[in-house]
Amino acid sequence: GYRAYNAVFAKTMPVLSPGFEIETELSIHAVDKRWRIAEVPIDYRDRPEGSESKLDTFSDGCKVLLMILSLFKDYRPLALFSWVSLLFCVLGLVAGVPVIAEFLATGLVPKLPSALLAVALVFIGILSFTCGLILDTVVKGTRKQYELQVTRAYISHKK
């Protein structure tokens, strides 16, 4: 497709993707930073006879999905790590409920490995959530820095 950017967007967009995934990165960056997006109609032509597409549906699709996951981590870390935290805590509860039930019934903990697994999974869940909080704070600081960078770019562009 056809994409056009203003000079300030082009100066402040950190391009980190090596290939096909750049379209996803550009779109998510524009949406996250609240840049105005407009569709520009273009004429579509069929591929010339004898030429072959370089795209590989499965491989390129996997790359885009991995890029989306990576960008989710970069742009919304609290949401991502909250889901990971929830998963580990639920797994910890699943592993721990039988141990707790048996302890309440008998006063003994014969399934020590299950108890340790449950504690470890819940602990990993808590650590994951804490990482999400820390990374969310970092992302908010980065957004503030980006806004300052855009302001400077607008000022230098108008000179």
Secondary structure by P-SEA (a helix, b strand, c coil): cbbbbcaaaaacccccccccaaaaaaaaaaaaaccbbbbbbbbbbcccccccccccaaaaaaaaaaaaaaaaaaccaaaaaaaaaaaaaaaaaaacaaaaaaaaacccccaaaaaaaaaaaaaaaaaaaaaaaaaaaaaaaaaaaaaaaaaaaaaaaac
